Amino acid sequence: VFIERLPVFEHPNAARAHIGLVGHQTFLYDDLTAAENLRFYARLYDVPSQEQTIRAVAERVGIAHRLNDITRTLSRGLQQRLTIARALLHAPRVLLLDEPYTGLDRSAADALDQILLDAKRNGCAILFSTHDLERGLALCDRALVLRAGRLMHDLPRAEWRDLAGFMTLYARVLASDT
């Protein structure tokens, strides 16, 4: 496995520098402001033009007006936006997103869709899990069906085209593996 031509298992720390992660945990410091959290991660990833980059990413995810707020005082949705900003801050080449729409309102979810489309256009590899199949399928090139943590089937977009087509294939895959 390689990320930016780096063998991941030989150079895990260098490879991690190219990954943005949104997981169940925010990896934010509750007692810091949103801006302080982003500054911390900007320094960690050696982001150039830190203040300018922080402002741009915060505006992109819709939290620029809350940068001076203590993280623990933010709603779940705003913390999720801040987590997404943290993951995007260093312009990663790979995004790993576990249920990224959790806590987001419709406008924030729409903004995330646009962010992911732009990242994809810029050559970023995106792997995400979601229960929001309609949103997820609209963004992906292929869908993986997992059962009990095992890959059951890899479905390229050409095989399903839309949500109804995917659901038909999904039912067929589950029925054939029981």
Residue frames as a rotation matrix with the C-alpha (Angstrom) as fourth column:
VAL 1
0.587 0.809 0.000 0.00
0.809 -0.587 0.000 0.00
0.000 0.000 -1.000 0.00
PHE 2
-0.596 -0.793 0.128 1.37
0.801 -0.598 0.023 3.39
0.059 0.116 0.992 -1.06
ILE 3
0.698 0.671 -0.249 0.30
0.663 -0.738 -0.128 6.96
-0.270 -0.076 -0.960 -0.35
GLU 4
0.895 -0.375 -0.241 2.09
-0.432 -0.863 -0.260 9.63
-0.111 0.337 -0.935 -2.37
ARG 5
0.492 -0.675 -0.550 4.64
-0.303 0.459 -0.835 6.97
0.816 0.577 0.021 -3.37
LEU 6
-0.377 -0.574 0.727 5.39
-0.894 0.021 -0.447 6.21
0.241 -0.819 -0.521 0.27
PRO 7
-0.323 0.263 -0.909 5.15
0.119 0.964 0.237 2.57
0.939 -0.031 -0.343 1.35
VAL 8
0.382 0.641 0.666 2.71
-0.521 -0.446 0.728 2.92
0.763 -0.625 0.164 4.24
PHE 9
0.958 0.053 -0.280 4.03
0.169 0.687 0.707 0.02
0.230 -0.725 0.650 6.32
GLU 10
0.095 -0.991 -0.097 7.65
0.924 0.124 -0.361 1.16
0.370 -0.055 0.927 6.00
HIS 11
-0.899 -0.379 0.219 6.96
0.311 -0.905 -0.290 4.87
0.308 -0.193 0.932 6.60
PRO 12
-0.127 0.964 -0.233 3.70
0.957 0.181 0.226 5.08
0.260 -0.194 -0.946 8.56
ASN 13
-0.004 0.122 -0.993 4.30
0.622 -0.777 -0.098 8.54
-0.783 -0.618 -0.072 10.07
ALA 14
-0.841 -0.333 -0.426 5.21
-0.116 -0.657 0.745 10.11
-0.528 0.676 0.514 6.74
ALA 15
-0.775 0.612 0.155 2.18
0.445 0.355 0.822 8.46
0.448 0.707 -0.547 5.12
ARG 16
-0.071 0.781 -0.620 -0.14
0.979 -0.064 -0.192 9.75
-0.190 -0.621 -0.761 7.88
ALA 17
-0.558 -0.220 -0.800 0.86
0.212 -0.970 0.119 13.30
-0.802 -0.104 0.588 6.96
HIS 18
-0.950 0.192 -0.245 -1.11
-0.291 -0.265 0.919 12.81
0.112 0.945 0.308 3.72
ILE 19
-0.506 0.794 -0.338 -4.29
0.643 0.608 0.466 11.52
0.575 0.018 -0.818 5.38
GLY 20
-0.681 0.451 0.576 -7.24
-0.645 -0.742 -0.182 13.50
0.345 -0.496 0.797 6.73
LEU 21
-0.757 0.355 -0.549 -9.45
0.446 0.894 -0.037 11.60
0.478 -0.272 -0.835 9.17
VAL 22
-0.372 0.736 0.566 -12.99
-0.866 -0.494 0.074 12.17
0.334 -0.463 0.821 10.40
GLY 23
-0.716 0.089 -0.692 -13.98
0.192 0.979 -0.073 9.43
0.671 -0.185 -0.718 12.82
HIS 24
0.345 0.859 -0.380 -16.37
0.627 0.090 0.773 8.94
0.698 -0.505 -0.507 15.70
GLN 25
0.281 -0.352 -0.893 -13.93
0.804 -0.422 0.419 10.78
-0.524 -0.836 0.164 17.95
THR 26
0.982 0.166 0.091 -13.31
0.189 -0.836 -0.515 14.41
-0.010 0.522 -0.853 17.05
PHE 27
0.140 -0.984 -0.109 -9.66
0.981 0.152 -0.119 14.50
0.134 -0.090 0.987 18.19
LEU 28
0.148 -0.009 0.989 -10.37
0.090 -0.996 -0.023 18.06
0.985 0.092 -0.146 19.31
TYR 29
-0.745 -0.404 -0.531 -9.33
0.587 -0.020 -0.809 19.60
0.317 -0.914 0.253 22.61
ASP 30
0.149 0.984 -0.096 -12.51
0.899 -0.094 0.427 20.63
0.412 -0.150 -0.899 24.44
ASP 31
0.440 0.009 -0.898 -10.91
0.695 -0.637 0.334 23.44
-0.569 -0.771 -0.287 26.45
LEU 32
-0.734 -0.667 -0.129 -9.34
0.389 -0.569 0.724 25.14
-0.556 0.482 0.677 23.42
THR 33
0.076 0.717 -0.693 -11.17
-0.510 -0.569 -0.645 27.47
-0.857 0.402 0.322 21.07
ALA 34
0.838 0.263 0.477 -11.97
0.272 0.557 -0.785 26.26
-0.473 0.787 0.396 17.58
ALA 35
0.822 -0.566 -0.056 -9.14
-0.411 -0.523 -0.747 28.46
0.394 0.637 -0.662 16.25
GLU 36
0.104 -0.816 0.569 -6.67
-0.958 0.071 0.276 27.12
-0.266 -0.574 -0.774 18.81
ASN 37
0.385 0.094 0.918 -7.54
-0.029 0.996 -0.090 23.55
-0.923 0.008 0.386 17.81
LEU 38
0.955 0.011 0.296 -6.95
0.292 0.114 -0.949 24.36
-0.044 0.993 0.105 14.16
ARG 39
0.585 -0.803 0.111 -3.69
-0.756 -0.590 -0.284 26.19
0.294 0.082 -0.952 14.96
PHE 40
0.165 -0.500 0.850 -2.49
-0.646 0.596 0.477 23.15
-0.745 -0.628 -0.225 16.90
TYR 41
0.499 0.086 0.862 -3.14
0.391 0.866 -0.313 20.84
-0.773 0.493 0.398 13.95
ALA 42
0.980 -0.193 0.047 -1.77
-0.055 -0.493 -0.868 23.38
0.191 0.848 -0.494 11.47
ARG 43
0.300 -0.916 0.265 1.52
-0.951 -0.266 0.158 23.37
-0.075 -0.299 -0.951 13.39
LEU 44
0.192 -0.171 0.966 1.47
-0.290 0.931 0.222 19.59
-0.937 -0.323 0.129 13.68
TYR 45
0.559 0.120 0.820 1.13
0.648 0.554 -0.523 19.28
-0.517 0.824 0.232 9.90
ASP 46
-0.453 -0.821 -0.347 3.44
0.445 -0.546 0.710 22.22
-0.772 0.167 0.613 9.15
VAL 47
0.374 0.710 0.597 0.72
0.912 -0.162 -0.378 24.02
-0.171 0.685 -0.708 7.19
PRO 48
-0.748 -0.623 0.229 2.03
0.658 -0.740 0.139 27.09
0.083 0.254 0.964 5.35
SER 49
-0.739 0.452 0.499 0.22
-0.285 -0.881 0.377 30.44
0.611 0.137 0.780 5.84
GLN 50
-0.836 0.334 -0.435 -1.50
0.528 0.708 -0.470 29.00
0.151 -0.622 -0.768 8.90
GLU 51
-0.592 0.648 -0.480 -3.87
0.093 -0.536 -0.839 31.84
-0.800 -0.541 0.257 9.78
GLN 52
-0.446 0.396 -0.802 -4.94
-0.868 -0.411 0.279 32.32
-0.219 0.821 0.527 6.18
THR 53
-0.731 0.128 -0.670 -5.46
-0.223 0.883 0.412 28.58
0.645 0.451 -0.617 5.71
ILE 54
-0.834 0.442 -0.331 -7.39
0.505 0.368 -0.781 28.27
-0.223 -0.818 -0.530 8.98
ARG 55
-0.471 0.669 -0.575 -9.68
-0.376 -0.742 -0.555 31.14
-0.798 -0.045 0.601 7.98
ALA 56
-0.489 0.254 -0.834 -10.27
-0.856 0.043 0.515 29.68
0.167 0.966 0.196 4.49
VAL 57
-0.797 0.175 -0.578 -11.05
0.137 0.985 0.109 26.16
0.588 0.008 -0.809 5.78
ALA 58
-0.770 0.529 -0.357 -13.27
0.385 -0.062 -0.921 27.54
-0.509 -0.847 -0.156 8.57
GLU 59
-0.410 0.627 -0.662 -15.24
-0.716 -0.671 -0.193 29.56
-0.566 0.395 0.724 6.03
ARG 60
-0.646 0.094 -0.757 -15.51
-0.602 0.547 0.582 26.53
0.469 0.832 -0.297 3.78
VAL 61
-0.692 0.365 -0.623 -17.12
0.488 0.872 -0.032 24.41
0.531 -0.326 -0.782 6.49
GLY 62
0.112 0.851 0.514 -19.20
0.155 -0.525 0.837 27.27
0.982 -0.014 -0.191 7.91
ILE 63
0.558 0.073 -0.827 -17.56
0.814 0.147 0.562 27.85
0.162 -0.987 0.023 11.29
ALA 64
-0.333 -0.769 0.545 -15.58
0.608 -0.618 -0.499 31.06
0.721 0.165 0.673 10.68
HIS 65
0.062 0.463 0.884 -17.99
-0.373 -0.811 0.451 32.99
0.926 -0.357 0.123 12.91
ARG 66
0.939 0.325 0.108 -17.35
-0.235 0.381 0.894 30.53
0.250 -0.865 0.435 15.78
LEU 67
0.304 -0.907 -0.293 -13.54
0.229 0.368 -0.901 30.34
0.925 0.207 0.320 15.72
ASN 68
-0.510 -0.539 0.671 -13.22
-0.453 -0.494 -0.742 32.09
0.731 -0.682 0.008 19.09
ASP 69
0.513 0.767 0.385 -15.69
-0.784 0.237 0.574 29.78
0.349 -0.596 0.723 20.84
ILE 70
-0.449 -0.566 0.691 -14.48
-0.798 0.602 -0.025 27.12
-0.402 -0.563 -0.722 23.28
THR 71
-0.739 0.068 -0.670 -14.89
-0.467 0.666 0.582 23.77
0.486 0.743 -0.461 21.56
ARG 72
-0.881 0.397 -0.256 -16.93
0.472 0.744 -0.472 22.13
0.003 -0.537 -0.844 24.33
THR 73
-0.463 0.742 -0.485 -19.56
-0.067 -0.575 -0.816 24.89
-0.884 -0.345 0.316 24.01
LEU 74
-0.646 0.187 -0.740 -20.18
-0.763 -0.189 0.618 24.08
-0.024 0.964 0.265 20.35
SER 75
0.455 0.856 0.247 -23.16
-0.769 0.517 -0.376 21.95
-0.449 -0.019 0.893 19.32
ARG 76
0.176 -0.337 0.925 -22.57
0.188 0.934 0.305 18.45
-0.966 0.120 0.228 17.96
GLY 77
0.778 0.196 0.596 -23.03
0.605 0.021 -0.796 19.73
-0.168 0.980 -0.102 14.42
LEU 78
0.861 -0.501 0.084 -20.53
-0.463 -0.842 -0.276 22.57
0.209 0.199 -0.958 14.86
GLN 79
0.220 -0.796 0.563 -18.03
-0.585 0.354 0.729 20.17
-0.780 -0.490 -0.388 16.43
GLN 80
0.397 -0.036 0.917 -18.47
0.559 0.803 -0.210 17.92
-0.729 0.596 0.338 13.39
ARG 81
0.956 -0.062 0.288 -17.80
0.200 -0.582 -0.788 20.89
0.217 0.811 -0.543 11.09
LEU 82
0.579 -0.787 0.216 -14.68
-0.800 -0.495 0.340 21.69
-0.161 -0.369 -0.915 13.13
THR 83
0.203 -0.460 0.864 -13.58
-0.089 0.870 0.485 18.06
-0.975 -0.176 0.136 12.87
ILE 84
0.698 0.091 0.710 -14.01
0.670 0.267 -0.692 18.22
-0.252 0.960 0.125 9.09
ALA 85
0.904 -0.407 0.128 -11.99
-0.339 -0.867 -0.365 21.46
0.260 0.287 -0.922 9.03
ARG 86
0.356 -0.793 0.494 -9.25
-0.660 0.161 0.734 19.73
-0.662 -0.587 -0.466 11.05
ALA 87
0.295 -0.190 0.937 -9.17
0.387 0.920 0.065 16.87
-0.874 0.343 0.345 8.55
LEU 88
0.770 0.102 0.630 -8.95
0.637 -0.186 -0.748 19.24
0.040 0.977 -0.208 5.56
LEU 89
0.860 -0.321 -0.397 -6.49
-0.094 -0.864 0.494 21.73
-0.502 -0.388 -0.773 7.02
HIS 90
-0.069 -0.998 0.003 -3.32
-0.327 0.025 0.945 20.18
-0.943 0.065 -0.327 5.57
ALA 91
0.305 0.285 -0.909 -4.83
-0.939 -0.071 -0.338 19.46
-0.161 0.956 0.246 2.12
PRO 92
-0.193 -0.406 0.893 -4.52
-0.377 0.871 0.315 15.68
-0.906 -0.276 -0.321 2.46
ARG 93
-0.640 -0.098 -0.762 -4.26
-0.761 0.221 0.610 13.39
0.109 0.970 -0.216 -0.57
VAL 94
-0.588 0.485 -0.647 -6.43
0.319 0.874 0.366 10.78
0.743 0.008 -0.669 1.17
LEU 95
-0.442 0.540 0.716 -9.59
-0.850 -0.507 -0.142 11.41
0.286 -0.671 0.684 3.21
LEU 96
-0.726 0.280 -0.628 -10.93
0.372 0.928 -0.016 8.69
0.578 -0.246 -0.778 5.52
LEU 97
-0.631 0.604 0.487 -14.42
-0.708 -0.705 -0.044 9.58
0.317 -0.372 0.872 6.72
ASP 98
-0.820 0.406 -0.404 -16.53
0.500 0.852 -0.158 7.51
0.280 -0.331 -0.901 9.09
GLU 99
0.121 0.981 -0.151 -20.13
0.990 -0.109 0.084 8.75
0.066 -0.159 -0.985 9.06
PRO 100
-0.799 -0.599 0.044 -19.11
0.597 -0.800 -0.060 12.33
0.071 -0.022 0.997 8.19
TYR 101
-0.417 0.715 0.561 -22.72
0.032 -0.605 0.796 13.58
0.908 0.350 0.229 8.00
THR 102
-0.048 0.388 -0.921 -23.36
0.919 0.378 0.111 12.84
0.391 -0.841 -0.374 11.70
GLY 103
-0.077 0.104 -0.992 -24.81
0.796 -0.593 -0.124 15.91
-0.601 -0.798 -0.037 13.39
LEU 104
-0.940 -0.327 -0.098 -24.80
0.197 -0.755 0.626 18.05
-0.278 0.569 0.774 10.26
ASP 105
0.063 0.954 -0.293 -27.86
-0.038 -0.291 -0.956 20.03
-0.997 0.071 0.018 9.22
ARG 106
0.663 0.313 0.680 -28.93
0.583 0.353 -0.731 20.04
-0.469 0.882 0.052 5.58
SER 107
0.950 -0.311 -0.043 -26.86
-0.276 -0.762 -0.587 23.09
0.149 0.569 -0.809 4.58
ALA 108
0.188 -0.921 0.342 -23.73
-0.839 0.030 0.543 21.73
-0.510 -0.390 -0.767 6.28
ALA 109
0.129 -0.073 0.989 -24.27
0.218 0.975 0.044 18.33
-0.967 0.210 0.142 4.61
ASP 110
0.916 0.216 0.339 -24.66
0.378 -0.174 -0.909 20.07
-0.137 0.961 -0.241 1.24
ALA 111
0.685 -0.727 -0.048 -21.44
-0.728 -0.684 -0.041 22.01
-0.003 0.063 -0.998 1.91
LEU 112
0.001 -0.680 0.733 -19.66
-0.469 0.647 0.601 18.74
-0.883 -0.344 -0.318 2.76
ASP 113
0.583 0.259 0.770 -20.88
0.503 0.629 -0.593 17.24
-0.638 0.733 0.237 -0.51
GLN 114
0.978 -0.194 0.081 -19.31
-0.060 -0.628 -0.776 20.15
0.202 0.753 -0.626 -2.40
ILE 115
0.369 -0.882 0.293 -16.08
-0.865 -0.210 0.456 19.91
-0.340 -0.422 -0.840 -0.40
LEU 116
0.075 -0.310 0.948 -15.82
-0.041 0.949 0.313 16.20
-0.996 -0.063 0.058 -1.22
LEU 117
0.810 0.247 0.532 -16.57
0.506 0.164 -0.847 16.77
-0.296 0.955 0.008 -4.91
ASP 118
0.840 -0.542 -0.012 -13.88
-0.505 -0.773 -0.383 19.46
0.198 0.328 -0.924 -5.06
ALA 119
0.144 -0.804 0.576 -11.38
-0.730 0.307 0.610 17.23
-0.668 -0.509 -0.543 -3.26
LYS 120
0.350 0.078 0.934 -12.16
0.350 0.914 -0.207 14.39
-0.869 0.399 0.292 -5.66
ARG 121
0.973 0.048 0.224 -11.67
0.226 -0.365 -0.903 16.71
0.038 0.930 -0.366 -8.66
ASN 122
0.582 -0.799 0.152 -8.29
-0.796 -0.597 -0.093 17.70
0.165 -0.067 -0.984 -7.22
GLY 123
0.059 -0.583 -0.810 -7.15
-0.423 0.721 -0.549 14.08
0.904 0.375 -0.204 -7.09
CYS 124
-0.507 -0.168 0.845 -7.87
-0.861 0.132 -0.491 13.30
-0.029 -0.977 -0.212 -3.45
ALA 125
-0.570 0.325 -0.755 -8.78
0.057 0.932 0.358 9.67
0.820 0.161 -0.549 -2.76
ILE 126
-0.413 0.538 0.734 -11.85
-0.893 -0.398 -0.210 9.50
0.179 -0.743 0.645 -0.52
LEU 127
-0.584 0.283 -0.761 -13.01
0.245 0.955 0.168 6.47
0.774 -0.088 -0.627 1.43
PHE 128
-0.731 0.346 0.588 -16.06
-0.672 -0.510 -0.536 6.91
0.114 -0.787 0.606 3.59
SER 129
-0.758 0.584 -0.289 -18.73
0.607 0.795 0.015 4.95
0.239 -0.164 -0.957 5.36
THR 130
-0.822 0.557 0.117 -22.25
-0.569 -0.791 -0.228 6.27
-0.034 -0.254 0.967 5.65
HIS 131
-0.601 0.745 0.290 -25.78
0.558 0.651 -0.515 5.16
-0.572 -0.148 -0.807 6.34
ASP 132
0.215 0.603 -0.768 -26.97
-0.278 -0.716 -0.640 8.06
-0.936 0.351 0.014 4.16
LEU 133
-0.136 -0.308 0.942 -26.93
0.626 0.710 0.323 5.93
-0.768 0.633 0.096 1.01
GLU 134
0.755 0.482 0.445 -28.46
0.644 -0.416 -0.642 8.56
-0.125 0.771 -0.624 -1.24
ARG 135
0.839 -0.507 -0.198 -25.72
-0.486 -0.861 0.150 11.11
-0.247 -0.030 -0.969 -0.44
GLY 136
0.081 -0.881 0.466 -22.96
-0.322 0.420 0.849 8.53
-0.943 -0.219 -0.250 -0.39
LEU 137
0.073 -0.002 0.997 -23.87
0.721 0.691 -0.051 6.94
-0.689 0.723 0.052 -3.69
ALA 138
0.950 0.290 0.117 -24.19
0.294 -0.703 -0.647 10.34
-0.105 0.649 -0.753 -5.39
LEU 139
0.673 -0.732 -0.107 -20.53
-0.684 -0.671 0.284 11.02
-0.280 -0.118 -0.953 -4.56
CYS 140
0.062 -0.755 0.653 -18.81
-0.382 0.586 0.714 7.69
-0.922 -0.294 -0.252 -5.06
ASP 141
-0.162 -0.258 -0.952 -17.28
-0.983 0.125 0.133 5.86
0.085 0.958 -0.274 -8.00
ARG 142
-0.310 0.087 -0.947 -17.73
-0.093 0.988 0.122 2.47
0.946 0.126 -0.298 -6.38
ALA 143
0.299 0.485 0.822 -19.45
-0.909 -0.118 0.400 1.01
0.291 -0.867 0.405 -3.36
LEU 144
-0.711 -0.525 -0.467 -18.17
-0.295 0.826 -0.480 -1.74
0.638 -0.204 -0.743 -1.11
VAL 145
0.491 0.867 0.088 -20.63
-0.550 0.230 0.803 -3.99
0.675 -0.443 0.590 0.67
LEU 146
-0.689 -0.718 0.100 -19.43
-0.480 0.348 -0.805 -5.18
0.544 -0.602 -0.584 4.06
ARG 147
0.610 0.781 -0.133 -20.92
-0.333 0.405 0.851 -7.74
0.719 -0.475 0.507 6.40
ALA 148
0.965 -0.221 -0.143 -19.49
0.220 0.376 0.900 -8.27
-0.145 -0.900 0.412 9.88
GLY 149
0.478 -0.812 -0.335 -16.40
-0.428 -0.548 0.718 -6.31
-0.767 -0.200 -0.610 8.83
ARG 150
-0.350 -0.571 0.742 -15.74
0.385 0.635 0.670 -8.51
-0.854 0.520 -0.002 5.79
LEU 151
-0.516 0.121 -0.848 -15.80
-0.721 -0.595 0.354 -7.27
-0.462 0.794 0.395 2.21
MET 152
0.014 0.631 0.776 -18.69
0.145 0.766 -0.626 -9.04
-0.989 0.122 -0.081 0.51
HIS 153
0.323 0.168 0.931 -18.71
0.928 0.135 -0.347 -7.25
-0.184 0.976 -0.112 -2.83
ASP 154
-0.557 -0.499 -0.664 -17.10
0.221 -0.860 0.461 -4.38
-0.801 0.110 0.589 -4.73
LEU 155
0.273 0.791 0.547 -19.67
0.849 0.070 -0.523 -2.63
-0.452 0.607 -0.653 -6.91
PRO 156
-0.841 -0.540 0.031 -18.32
0.477 -0.714 0.513 -0.19
-0.255 0.446 0.858 -9.53
ARG 157
-0.463 0.681 -0.567 -20.70
-0.297 -0.723 -0.624 2.66
-0.835 -0.120 0.537 -10.32
ALA 158
-0.651 0.185 -0.736 -21.30
-0.747 0.017 0.665 1.32
0.136 0.983 0.127 -13.84
GLU 159
-0.868 0.303 -0.393 -23.06
0.287 0.953 0.101 -1.68
0.405 -0.025 -0.914 -12.27
TRP 160
-0.365 0.759 -0.539 -25.68
0.900 0.140 -0.413 0.36
-0.238 -0.636 -0.734 -10.40
ARG 161
-0.528 0.041 0.848 -25.88
0.579 -0.713 0.396 3.98
0.621 0.700 0.352 -11.67
ASP 162
-0.240 0.499 0.833 -28.51
-0.522 -0.790 0.323 5.18
0.819 -0.357 0.450 -9.13
LEU 163
-0.545 0.035 0.838 -29.91
-0.829 0.131 -0.544 4.40
-0.129 -0.991 -0.042 -5.68
ALA 164
0.539 0.823 0.176 -32.59
-0.762 0.566 -0.314 2.01
-0.358 0.035 0.933 -6.98
GLY 165
0.611 -0.389 -0.690 -30.02
-0.387 0.613 -0.688 0.10
0.691 0.688 0.224 -9.03
PHE 166
-0.506 -0.828 0.242 -27.68
-0.590 0.127 -0.797 -0.11
0.629 -0.546 -0.553 -6.05
MET 167
-0.225 0.489 0.843 -30.44
-0.903 0.221 -0.369 -1.36
-0.367 -0.844 0.392 -3.75
THR 168
0.806 0.492 -0.328 -31.31
-0.589 0.720 -0.367 -4.10
0.056 0.489 0.871 -6.24
LEU 169
0.220 -0.820 -0.528 -27.67
-0.239 0.479 -0.844 -5.24
0.946 0.312 -0.090 -6.44
TYR 170
-0.536 -0.401 0.743 -27.27
-0.772 -0.123 -0.624 -4.89
0.341 -0.908 -0.244 -2.68
ALA 171
0.313 0.748 0.585 -30.24
-0.864 0.480 -0.151 -7.20
-0.394 -0.458 0.797 -2.03
ARG 172
0.842 -0.037 -0.538 -28.87
-0.329 0.755 -0.567 -9.69
0.427 0.654 0.624 -4.57
VAL 173
-0.173 -0.984 -0.047 -25.40
-0.416 0.116 -0.902 -9.66
0.893 -0.137 -0.429 -2.95
LEU 174
-0.451 0.038 0.892 -26.83
-0.891 0.048 -0.452 -10.22
-0.060 -0.998 0.012 0.52
ALA 175
0.621 0.762 0.186 -29.13
-0.728 0.648 -0.223 -13.01
-0.290 0.003 0.957 -0.68
SER 176
0.684 -0.379 -0.623 -26.32
-0.290 0.643 -0.709 -14.82
0.669 0.666 0.330 -2.50
ASP 177
-0.368 -0.929 0.046 -24.03
-0.354 0.094 -0.931 -14.80
0.860 -0.358 -0.363 0.53
THR 178
-0.015 0.412 0.911 -26.43
-1.000 0.000 -0.016 -16.22
-0.007 -0.911 0.412 3.10
